[in-house]
C-alpha cells in the first residue's frame, strides 16, 4: 500500500540514489504516512507483495521486515492475505489488528470495502502471534462472533470451527505497527502456492496471488534454499506478470538449514545471489531468521539482527561473497524502499490522472442518485407527489419542451384516421358485363392525400348491376322512382362494421402511451422508494381504469349514433354527393377526372346505354321533355352525338372525349342565359348536362352513400380523439393529484407515520449511495495527499 513515505519521498528520490544508508533511513523515519490503503481497490497504487511456494520462508521475511512473530507451526500456514503497515514513531511500540472485508462468502467482490478493528491495541510483541491466529480464524469462520473468538485460547480455537469454514479467503488481516525501530513501509503477505490440495483450492490460491501481483506492485519472491530454484512456481508467476523484471526482487530464505556438507549446493546458491544463475534485474537478497530454539527463548529484534549479521560474516560461502550488500534484512528493506520510490516516481503522473478521473466519475454517479431525505416525511412526500402531478399536467397541456405525450397521442389519432379512411365504400360506375376503368377513390379536394388517393378497383367494390340488385332487394311499399331508405342505410352500415375495433385500438394506443409516460415518471420520482413506487403504480392504474370506463361509455354511444344516418351539415353532404355523382358519370363515360391519374388500357365491351332527349325514352321523361329541344339541349346533345360517333368509329382508341367546340358552345349558351357555370369544371358541368342514364338511380345511390361517408368520416376522426382527450387524458391530469393525496392519507393525523414507511429507500440504492460516498472519501484523501506532496516538491 502507498504511504506518506511512498508519496513524499519521491521529491528526494534523486538524492536517495546517492545517499548513505543512514541518510536514507533518517529520511524515512522523519516521514509520516496516510491511511489510504482501502483506495487500492480504486487505484493501482504501488505496494510490496510477498509471494512464494508454501513453506518457502515467507513468514521469516515478514518477521524480518516487521519485527513481529507470526504463526508458523504445522497447520497454521497463511490462509488469507496479511497486510503489514509499518510506521516509524517516537511512541512506544504498539500494534493494532483490523479485518478488511472485500469479498463475500462466495468469493464475489463486495460493493463497499469495510475495514473494522479486530483488536484496538497490543503493547506486547509476545501477544501478536495469538492475535494473528484469532484474526485469521475470524476471516475463515465468518459465522462465528468475534466476541467468542477473542475470548478463546489457542487450544480452544482448534475446536471452534463450523460448517461455514472456508479453507482460504481473499479478505485481509491488516496489521498496523508503530514504534521507534520501524521503517515506514507497507507490504502484503499472501498465502503460499500449494500443490497437494483440491484442484479448486489450488486454483483459488493461484488466482489470488496473480490478482495481487498485477499492476504497479513490487513482487518480493521468497525462495527457500532447501529446494531447487527450478521448482519455484512463484518465480514463474512473477515473470509472467512482470516480463521485463522491473518490479521483481528475490529473497533467499533458510540459509542456516543447509547442512555442513552441502558445500556444492551452497555454492550454487551463491551463484544465484551473485547473478550467475537465474538472474533478476534487481537481483536476490538473503536473510536469516531465528530458529525455533531462539524464538522459544524470546530473542529480541535487535539481537536477531545482530545474530543474522554475524551468521553471514562468519559462514562460508556467504562471508566470501563479492556482493556483501545482498545479505541481511536491513539491506533488503533499504532496496525495497528505494525500488518502491522508483515505481512511485514512474507512475505518479498516471496515479494523479486516474485519481482525478475516478473522483470525477464518482461525483457524476452520485449526482444521479438523490441525496438522503432531510425534510419531514409528510412534507417531503407531498412535495414529491405535487411535483410529479404538475409535470404530468404540463405534458397533458403540451408545451414546446414537454410535447412527448401529445406527440404519441397524435400518432394514435393519425393511425385511427387512416384506418377509418380505408373503410370508404368503393363503387365502380360500370355494369357487370363491362371492363372497369381504374380511377382514384377520392374527389379533387383529397387528391394530395396519400391515404385517400387509392385505386378504386384495388379494394372490394360494387358495380352498377350489384347496386341495382341491392336496391331491388330492399323495395317494399315505396312509390315508383323512390329509393328505399333501407337500401342506403344498409350500405352505410357496411362501411362502419370495423369502426368499433378501430376506436378500441385508438383508445388502447392512447392508454398504453399514457401509462408508459407515467411509469417512466414514477420511476424517476419514486423509484428509490420501493414501497411508495409500488403503491403509486397501483393507484395510478386504478385511476386510469376509472376514467377509461367512463370514456368508453361515451365512445360506445358515439359509435352507436353513427349507425343511424343523420346530419345537419346538408351543404357539405350535398356538395359531396354532387361531386361523386359527377365523378361517377365522368368515369362511366370515359373521363377519369384526375389529370395526374391516367386510365389504364381497357377495351370497352359495350357502350353505355343512354337515353336521348325524346318523348319515347321513358314514360316519365315524356312528361318533362314534351317540347322540342332548345338551343342548349341541342348543343349538349350534339356534343354527345359526336362522342357516340367517335366511340362507334374508334372502338380501339384508349380514350375518347366529347367535341370540345360543341361543349364550349353549350357553356356559352348557359352563361348567356345568366346561369353561374363559368367557374365549373367542364367535365363536372358535362356530367350535369348529359341526358339521363338508364342507371341514373344506381349512380345516385352510389353518390349518396359515398358522399355520406365523407360526412361521417370527418365526424369520427374529430370526435373520437376529442372525447378520448377530454374524458380520459385531461380528466386524468386534473384528478391525479387529489386522488393520490387522498389514497395516501396525507391530510390525516397519522400522515407522518404513514409517509415514513412509504419513504423507505431501496436497499440497493442506499448501498450504492453509501459505496459511492465511501469511494469519494477515499479518492479525496488520496488527492489531498498528492496535493500536499506537490507543495513540498
N, C-alpha and C positions, 0 to 999 in steps of 0.2 A: 504494500500500500504506500501511497505517497505521504510524505511527512514534510514538516516545515523545513527540515534539512534538505529534503529532496527538491523542494521548490527554491528555497532561499540560497542554498549552497551553490546554485547554478551561477550566480554572479561571481563566485570565487573559483569557478571551475578551471579557468585558465591558470590560476595561481596554484590550485591543488596539484596540478601535474608536476609542479616543481617544488612543492613544499616538502618538508620533512614529515615523518610520521607524527611527531609531537605537534607540529603546527596544524596538521590535518585534524587530529583528534581534538585539539584545543578548539578549532573552529566548530567541529561537530558538537562538542559539549556546551558551547555557547548558543546553540540553536534550539528553539522550541519547535513544536510541530502540531498541526491541527488534526482533529479527529474527523477526517473526511473519508474514512475507509468505506463507508456504505456507498460512496459515489463510484466505486469500482464497477458497479452494475450499470452505471450510466455512461461512464467514460473509461477509455482504455488507459488507466493510469499506470505508470511504471511501478513495479514492485519486484520482490525477490520471491521465487518459488522453489522450494526444496523438494526434489523428487528422487526416487531410487527404487530398486527392487526391494521386496520385503526382506528385512534383516540386513539391509545394506549399511546400517550405521547412521541412518538419518537422525535418529534420536541423539546420537553423540554429537552430530553437527549442531542440532538445535540447542543442546545443553552447552556446547562450546560457545555459541554466539550469545545466548540469553542468560546463561549462568544459573538456570533452574534445572531441577531434576524432573524428568518426565517418566511416565510409566514405561517400563521396558521388559518386565518379566514375561514368561510364556503366557500366551493367550490374551495379552493386553496390547497388541500392536495397534498402531494408529488406524482407526476405522472411520474417521471423519477429518476434514481439514482443520488444522490448528493455526491460527494467525497470531503471531507474536509481534507486539508493538512496543518497542523499547524507547524510553525517554530518559535522557541524561538529566539529573536534577541534584540539587544540594540537599533535598529532603532525604529522610531515611528511606531505605529500600522498602517498597510495598508492591503489592500485586492485586489486580482486580480481574475477575474472570466473568465473561459475558458469553451469551449464545446468540448467534445471528442466524435467524431462520430465513433461508432464501428459497426453499423448496418444500412442497407438501409431502405427505407420506407416500404418494405415488410417483414422486420424482418430478412433478410439474413445478415450474418456477412460479413463485408467488408474485402477485401484483405489487405488493408492498414489502420491502425488506425491513424486518424488525429485529433490532438488536436489544436484548434485555439482559440486565445484570443478573448473574447467577450467584456470585459471591462478591460482596461490595469491596472488602479489603482484607488482604492477607499480609501480615507483617513478618512472618517466619517462613523462610525458604523451605524448611522441612515439611510444611503443611501443603505446599504447592502440588506435590505429586498426587496425594489423595484427592485434592480438589479437582485436579485434571481428570482423574478416573471418574469422579462423580459427574463432571460436566459432560464427558464423552458418553457416560451411561445415560444421562438425561437426553442427549441428542438421539441415541439409538433406541430409546424407550419413551417416545413422546406421550404415551398414555399414562405414565406414572408421574404423580405430582412431584414437583421439585422439593416440597417440604419433606416428603418421605425419603427422597434421595439424599438430601443434605443431612438428615438425621442418622443415616445408615453408616455402618462401619465398612471397612474394606471387605470383610468376610461376608457381611450381610448383602452387599451389592451382588455377590455371585449368585444369590438365590432369589433376587428380586425381579428377574426378567419375566416378561409375559409373552403372550402370543403375538403382540404387536411389535415385538423386537425386530429390528432391521439389522442385517449384518454390516452394512456400510451406509453412510449418509453423506449428502453433499452440503448439509448445514454445517456451520463453522463454530468452533470453540475459539473465542477471542481472549487472548491473554495480554493485559496491559501491565507492563513492568516499568517501574520508576526507581531510580537510585543513582548514587554518585559514581558507581563503577560501570555504568552502562553507556553505550554509544547510541545516539539517535538513529534508529534503523527499524525497518519493519520487514517481515517475511512471512510466508505461509508454508506450513509443512503439510504435505499430502500423504494419504495412505500409500504404503508401499505396493508396487506392482506385484501381483500374485499369479501363480500358475496352477497350483493344486487346489482348485475350488470349482464350484458350479460355473458353467460357461457364462451364464448371465451375470454372475458376481464378478468374474474376471473382466468381462467387458465393461461393467459399470465402473470399476476402478480405473481401467484404462481410459475410458471416456472422460472421467473426472480429471485425470491427470492432463490429458490433451487439452481440455477446455481451459485449464488454468495456465498452461504454458504458451498459449497463443498471444499474439499482440506484442505489447511493449515490455513484458516482464523479463527479468533476468532469471535464467534457469540454472539453479545450482544442483548438479547431479552428484549424488552420493554413490561412490563406487568402493565396495569392500575389497581389501587386499586378500581376503581369504577365498576369493572366487576369481575366475578368469574374466578379464575385461570384455572378452567376446560374448559373454553370457548376459551382459547388462542391457536389458531391454530399455531401460530409462535413457541410456545414451542414444539408442536408435530413435526413440520418440523425439528426443531433443533435437537431433539432426534433421528430422523430418519437418519440424516446426520452425527451426532456426537454421536454414540451409547455409547461410554464409557464416554462421558461428559467431555473430556479433553479440549475442546475448547469453552465451553458454559458458559456464565455468565448472570444472570438475573438482570434486573434493574426495581424496582417497582416505578411507577410514580403516580402523583396526590394524594399524601397522605393528602394534605390540602383540598381535596374535599370530604373527609369523614365527614359526619355530626357529630355534637357533641354527638348525641345519638347513634352513630354507634359503641359503645364500643365493642360489641361482634365481629363485622366484623374486627375492628382494631386489636383485639387480634388474630384473625385467620391469619391476615397478618403478625403479629409479629411472629407467629409460622413459617410462611414461611421464614421470614428473618433469624430466628434462626435455620433453617434446620429441624424443626419438622414436617413440611408438604411439600410435593413435593420437596424434597431436590435436589440440584445440587452439583456436585463435587466442583465447585468454588463458590457456594452459590449465594445469591441475595444481591443487594445493593439498597438503597432507596435515591432518590433525590427529591428536591422540588424546583420548579422554580417560578419566579414572576407571580402573577395573572394578569388579563387584566388591572386592575387599575394601578398596579405598572409598567407594561410595558408602558402604555399610559403616565405615569408620567416621563418616560425616566430613569428608575433606572439604575445605573451603575453596571458593572460586580462585582466590589468589594462589593458594597452594597448588591447585590443579594446573594452573598456567605455568607455574614455576616447574612443576614436575614434567609438564609437556615440553617445555624449553630444554630442560636437562636431558630428556629422553632423546630428542633429535640431535643434540650436540654430542652425545656420547655413544650413540648406537650406530653401528655400521650396517648398511652403507650410507645412512642418511647424513651422518656427520661428514661424509666425504663428497657430498653433492656440490656441484658448481652453482647451484641455484638455492642458496640458503633462505632466500625470502619466500620460497614456496612452502615453508614449514611453519606450523603454528597457527593458532586461532586468530591472533591479532593481525597477522599478515593477510589472512583470508578476509577478515572483517574490513580491513582497510581497502582491499581490492574490490570487495563487493560495494562498498560505499562509493568509491571512485567510479566504478562502472555504472552504478545507479545514476550518479550525477551526469555521466556521459549520455545515458539513454534519455534522461530528462531533457538534457540540452538538445538532443536531436529531435525530440518530439514535443517540446514545449509550445512552439507556434501552433502545431496541429491541436494540442490539448486546449489551448485558448480558443481556437476556432471552433472546435467541437463543443466546448462548454457553452460558448455564446449561442451557437446554433440550437443546441438541445434546450437551453434555457428559453430561447425564443419560441421554439416549438411547444415546449411545456406551457408557456404562458398563453399561447394561442388555443391549446386544448382546454386550458382552464377557462378561457373566455367563453368557450362554447357550452360550458356547464354552469347552470345557475348557482349563485352563491347560496350558502345556508340561510334559512329563514331567520330573520331577526325580529320581525314585527309580531304583534299579537295574532294568533292563528285565525280568528274570525275576520279580523281586518284584512289580513293578507289574502285569505281565500276569497273574500268579497271583491277585493281589488282584482284578483286573478280572473274571477268569473266575469266581472264587468268589462275588463279589457278584452276578454275572449268574445263576449257577445257584441261589443262595439265594433270589433274588427269584422265580425260576420255581417253585421248590419251595413257596414261600409261596402262589403262585397256584394250584398243584395242590391244596394242603391246603385253601385257601379261608379267607378272613378277611373281616371286615366291610369293611375298607378295601382288600381285594385279591380281590374276587369276580368280576372280569371274565371270567376263563377259565371258572369254574364256571357263570356265567350263560349264556355262549354254549353250553356243552355242554348245559345244561338245555333250551335251545331246540331243539337237535338231538334230544334224547331225547323232548321233547314232540311234535315232528313225527313221530318214529318211532311213538310211542304212537297218535297219530291215524291214521297210515297202517295200522297193524295192526288197529285197531278197525274201520276201514272195510271190512276183509275179512270181517267177520262174516257167516255164511250167512243168507240171508233165506228163510224158509219162510212160506207162507200156508196156513192150515188150511181150504182150500176146494177143492171139486172143480173140474175143468176147465170144467164147464158152469154154474158159479155165479159171480155177480158178487162181486168181492172187496171186503170192507170194510177200509179202511185202519186201521192201528194202528202204534204205535211199536215198533221192533225192539229193545226192551230191556225188562228187568224193572224192578220198582219201585225197586230199590236204585241204578239208574242213571238214573232219570228226571230228575235235576237236572244230568246231564252232557250238554252240548250235542253232544259228539262221538257219544255213544251214542243220544241221543234223535232218531232219524231215522225217516222213513217206511219201512215195510216194503215197500210196493209201488213206492217210488221207485227201488229198485235191483233188479237181476236176482234173481229168486226162483223157488222151486219150489213147485207146489201138490201137493195130496194125490194126484192122479192121476199126476203125474210121479214122485213118490216111490214110489208102488206099482209103477209100471213099472220104476223103477230097482232096487227090491228083487227083483222077479221076474227081472230080467236077471242078478242075482247069485246066484240059487238054484243050489245044486249038490247035495250029499249031505245037506243039513240035514234034520232031522226036522221033522214038521209043527209049525207055530206057532213055529218058531225062525227068527230073523232072521240071515241070513248075515253073518259078520264083515266080509267084503269090502264089503258094502253100506254099512256105516257108515264103514269105513276109507277108502273111495274118496271119500265125501262130505267127510270130514275133510281129505283131501289137496287137495281142490278149493280150499278157502279158504286153504290155505298156499302156493298157487302163486306169489304175488308176495312172499312173505316174504323170500327171499334178496335180492331187489332192495332191499327196504325196509331190510334190515340193512346192505347196502353203502352206501346213501345216508346212513344214520345215521352209520356209521363215517367216511365221506368228509367229512361235515359236521364231526365232531369233529376229524378230522385237519386240515382246512382252517383251522378256527378256532384250533387249537393252533399251527399253523405261522404263522398271521397274527400271533398274540401274540408268538411267538418272534422273528419278523422285526422286529417293532416294537421289541422289547427289544434285539435285536442292533444295530439302527440307533442306538439310544440309547447303548449301551455301547461299540460297536466301530466306529460309522460314520465316525469321524475317521481310522481306520486302514484304508486301502483294502485292503491285502493280508490283514490279520487278519480284517477283516469278510468278505471273500470266502471264506477258509478256514473261518470259523465257520459260515457258511451251508451249505457243503458238508458239514461234519462233523455238524451238527445234522440235516440231511436224511438222511444215511447212518444215523444212529442211529434216527431216526423210521421209516425203511423197515425196519430190522431188527425193531423192536417191532411194526410193522404186520404183518409177515409172520407172526410168532408169534401175534399176536392173531387174525389171520384164520383160522388153523388151528382155534382154539377156537370161533370164531363159526360156521365151517362145520360143525364137529361138532355144535354146539348146534342148528343148523337141521336137520341130518340126524336127530338124535334125535327131533325133533318129527314127523318123517314116520312114526314108529312110535307109534301112540296108546298112551299109558301115563300112569297117575297113581296115586299112593298117597293122594292127597287125596280119598278116597272120600266123605267127608262133604260137602265143598264141591261135588263133582261131582253127587252125588245131590240136593243142595239145588237146584242149577241146573237139573237135568233135571226135577225135580218142578215147579219154578217155571214152566219153559217149557211143560211138559205142561198144567198148569192154565191157563196163559195161552192156549195154542192152543185148548183146549177152550172156554174162556170166549169167545174171539173167534169161534170156529166157531158158537157158539150165541147170538151176538148181543150179548155184552158185550165191549167193547174192553179194559177193565181199568184204564185211566188216567183219572182224573177230569178231568185238565186237557187231555185229548185227545178231543174229541167225534168220533164217527164221521161220515164224510161221507155224504151222501144216497146210498143204494143201494136197489135193489129185489131182493129175494131171488128168484131164478129157480126154485129148488127147495128145499124144506125139507130140512135134513139128515136123513139116514136114521138111525133109532135102533132099537136092539134092546130090546124090552120084557123085563121080568123074567118070563120064561115058559120052559118047557122046550122049546118049539118054536122058540126064537130061533136056536139053532145046536146042533150035536151036542155041542160042548164045554160050552156053557153049560148043557145039560141035566143034566150031572153036578153042576155047582156050585149050581144052583137047582132042587133036586128037591122042596123043601118049599114050602108056601105062604109068601108074603111076610110078614115080620114087621112090627111096627108102624113101625119106622124106614123099611124099604123102601116100605111103603105111603105114608108121609108124603113121601118123596123122589119116589116115582112120581106122587103126587098133585100135587106142585109142578110136575113137567114135563108131566103131563096137562093142567094148567091152562095151562101155557106153550104146548102144542101147540094147544089150542083157541083161544088168543089169536092164534097165528100163522095158523090157518085162518080166523078171523073178521076179523083186522085185517092183511091182507096188505100194505096200503098204509102201515101205520104205520112211522115212522122207526126206532123201536127197540121191543122187547118184552122184558119181564123176567118171570121166574118169579114165582108167587104168593108174596109176601114172608111172609104169615102161615103158609103151609104150610112155607116154608123155615125159619122160626124154630121151628116145631113140631118139625121134623126135628133141628135143632141141639139143642133142649131134650132130646129123647129121647136123643141121643148123650151129652150131659152127664150125664143121669140114669143112663146106663149106665156112667158112670165114665171116658169117653174124654175126653182133654185137647184139646178142639176149640174151647173158648170164645174162645181168642186168635186163631183163624184168621179170615182174611177170608172173609166168607160166600160170595163168588163162587169163591174158591180151594177152599173146602170143597165147594161145589156141583160143581166140576169133578171132585172125587174121588168124589162120590156118584152122579153120573149113571150111568145104565145104559151098558154098553159100546157104543161106536160101531163101525159096520162098517169105519171107517178107524182103529180103535184102534192097530193095528200101525204104520201110517204116521205117526200122531201121535207115537208113542213114538220112532220113528226120528228124526223132526224134533227132538223134545225132547232126545234123547241127543246128537245131533250139535251142536245149538245149545248145549247145556249144556257139552259137552266144549270147544267153542270158548272159553268163558269161562275154563276152567282153563288151556288152552294160551296164551291171550291174556295172562292175568295172569303166567304164567311168562316169556313172551317180553319183555314190556315192562319186566320187572325184570332178568332175567338178561343180556340183550344189553347194556344200558347198564353193568351191573356188571362184565361181562367187559371191555368197552372201557375203562372207568375203571381197572380193576385191571391189565390186561395191557398197556395202551398208555399211558394218561395218567400213572398213578402210577409205572409202571416207567420211563417216560421221565424223570420228575422225579428218581427215585432214581439212575439210572445216568448222567445227563447230565454231572455234574462229573468223575467218574473217567474217563469216555470222552474228554472234551475235553482233560483234563490229559495223558492217555496219547497222544492224537493229536499234541499239540504238543510232546511230549517234554520236559515241564517238569522232570522229575526227572533228566535226563541231564546229563553234564558240559558239553555244548555249549548248555545252555539259554539262557544269557545271549546268546550269539551269535545263536541262532535267534530269540529274542524281540526282539532289536534290529531284525532285518529285518522282523518282523511289525508292529512298532510305528512303522513309518514313516508319518507322517501324510499325509493327503490334501493335495496341494499347494494346492488351492483353499482348504482350511480354514486352512492355515498363512498363505496370502496374506491371507485375510480377517482373521485374528487380528492379523497384523502391521500391516495397514492401520488396524484399529481402534485398536491401541496407538499408532500414529503420530498418528492423528487426536486421540486422547485427550490426547496430549502437547501437540499444537498448541493445542487448546482450553484446556488448563490454563495454558499460557503466556499466552494472551490474558486469561483470567480473572485470572491473577496481576497482569498489567499494569493491568487495570481496578481491582483491589483497591488496588494501590499508588497509583493516581491518586486513589482515594476518600480515602486517608489524607492527601493534600495539599490537598484542597479547603478 
